[in-house]
Amino acid sequence: MSSMAKRDNAAVPLTTNEGADFTIADNGSTDLFLPSVNCAICKGYNMYNPAEFSASKDGGGPVMLTYGRGQGTVEGEEYSDVVFLGGYKATNQSFISASYYSENFSILMYCPDGLAGFAFEQL
């Protein structure tokens, strides 16, 4: 079992501003990423298209996230948008619109569309 598989995961419904639903898993990080329409390996996932969301803002250059001691990698660009989670609304929520998922995040090995991390140091 890989270290990514050992993490605690739970399905979490997440909705962007204008109603596109993405199923997100909590793996113990503090990151939020969604697959981009520019992600060739992300076939089978619901994909985030910033052009479809009026509140979407490009947050800058490329970002790379690494998980499980380098076993999983996601690359993309930072965006912000309105995000709804469990009845709560987050305006200008930053996240990565991923244009690349490593093999460990392929649809065969990782079923949720993206990831929402809830590993807060203190609440």
C-alpha positions as CSV (number, residue, x, y, z in Angstrom):
1,M,0.0,0.0,0.0
2,S,1.5,3.4,-1.0
3,S,1.7,6.2,1.6
4,M,-0.9,8.1,-0.4
5,A,-3.4,5.2,0.1
6,K,-2.7,5.2,3.9
7,R,-4.0,8.7,4.3
8,D,-7.5,9.4,5.6
9,N,-9.9,10.3,2.7
10,A,-13.5,11.3,2.6
11,A,-15.8,12.4,-0.3
12,V,-16.6,16.1,0.1
13,P,-19.0,17.9,-2.3
14,L,-17.6,21.2,-3.5
15,T,-19.4,23.6,-5.8
16,T,-17.9,26.5,-7.7
17,N,-19.7,29.7,-8.1
18,E,-22.0,28.8,-10.9
19,G,-22.8,25.2,-10.1
20,A,-20.1,22.9,-11.4
21,D,-19.8,20.1,-8.9
22,F,-16.5,18.4,-8.1
23,T,-16.1,15.5,-5.7
24,I,-13.1,16.3,-3.5
25,A,-11.2,14.1,-1.1
26,D,-9.5,15.2,2.1
27,N,-6.0,13.7,2.4
28,G,-4.6,15.6,5.3
29,S,-3.0,18.4,3.3
30,T,-4.0,22.1,3.2
31,D,-4.2,22.3,-0.6
32,L,-7.1,22.6,-2.9
33,F,-6.8,21.5,-6.5
34,L,-9.2,20.7,-9.3
35,P,-8.4,19.2,-12.8
36,S,-8.2,21.8,-15.6
37,V,-9.7,21.5,-19.0
38,N,-6.1,21.7,-20.2
39,C,-5.2,18.4,-18.4
40,A,-4.7,15.7,-21.0
41,I,-4.3,12.9,-18.4
42,C,-7.4,14.0,-16.5
43,K,-9.9,12.3,-18.9
44,G,-12.9,11.0,-16.9
45,Y,-12.9,13.8,-14.3
46,N,-15.1,16.8,-14.0
47,M,-12.8,19.6,-15.2
48,Y,-12.6,23.2,-14.1
49,N,-12.8,25.7,-17.0
50,P,-12.1,29.2,-15.7
51,A,-13.7,30.7,-18.8
52,E,-17.1,29.3,-17.7
53,F,-17.1,31.1,-14.3
54,S,-17.6,34.9,-14.1
55,A,-15.9,35.2,-10.7
56,S,-12.8,33.2,-11.8
57,K,-9.5,35.1,-11.5
58,D,-6.0,34.0,-12.7
59,G,-3.8,34.0,-9.6
60,G,-0.4,33.9,-11.4
61,G,2.2,31.5,-12.7
62,P,2.8,27.8,-12.5
63,V,2.6,25.8,-9.2
64,M,3.7,22.2,-8.5
65,L,2.3,20.3,-5.5
66,T,3.9,17.0,-4.3
67,Y,2.2,14.4,-2.1
68,G,3.1,11.1,-0.4
69,R,6.9,11.7,-0.3
70,G,7.0,12.5,-4.0
71,Q,4.7,9.7,-5.1
72,G,2.0,12.0,-6.5
73,T,2.4,15.3,-8.3
74,V,0.0,17.9,-9.5
75,E,1.0,20.9,-11.7
76,G,-1.1,23.8,-12.8
77,E,-1.9,27.5,-12.3
78,E,-3.4,29.3,-9.3
79,Y,-6.9,30.6,-9.6
80,S,-9.5,32.0,-7.3
81,D,-13.3,31.7,-7.5
82,V,-16.3,31.5,-5.3
83,V,-16.5,28.0,-3.7
84,F,-19.4,26.5,-1.7
85,L,-18.7,23.7,0.8
86,G,-21.3,22.3,3.2
87,G,-23.5,25.4,3.0
88,Y,-20.5,27.8,3.5
89,K,-19.5,30.3,0.9
90,A,-15.8,31.2,0.3
91,T,-15.2,34.2,-1.9
92,N,-11.9,34.5,-3.7
93,Q,-10.9,31.0,-2.6
94,S,-7.5,30.1,-4.1
95,F,-6.9,26.7,-5.6
96,I,-4.8,25.1,-8.3
97,S,-6.4,24.5,-11.7
98,A,-4.2,21.4,-12.5
99,S,-3.0,20.9,-16.1
100,Y,-1.0,17.8,-15.1
101,Y,-1.8,14.8,-12.7
102,S,1.0,12.3,-12.1
103,E,0.1,8.6,-12.6
104,N,-0.9,8.2,-8.9
105,F,-3.7,10.8,-9.5
106,S,-4.9,9.0,-12.7
107,I,-8.6,8.1,-12.7
108,L,-7.7,4.4,-12.2
109,M,-5.8,5.1,-9.0
110,Y,-7.6,8.2,-7.6
111,C,-11.4,8.5,-8.1
112,P,-12.2,12.0,-6.8
113,D,-11.8,14.8,-9.2
114,G,-9.5,16.9,-7.0
115,L,-8.5,17.4,-3.5
116,A,-9.4,19.7,-0.6
117,G,-7.0,19.6,2.3
118,F,-8.3,20.2,5.9
119,A,-5.1,19.6,7.9
120,F,-5.2,22.7,10.0
121,E,-2.6,23.2,12.7
122,Q,-5.1,24.6,15.1
123,L,-8.8,25.4,15.0
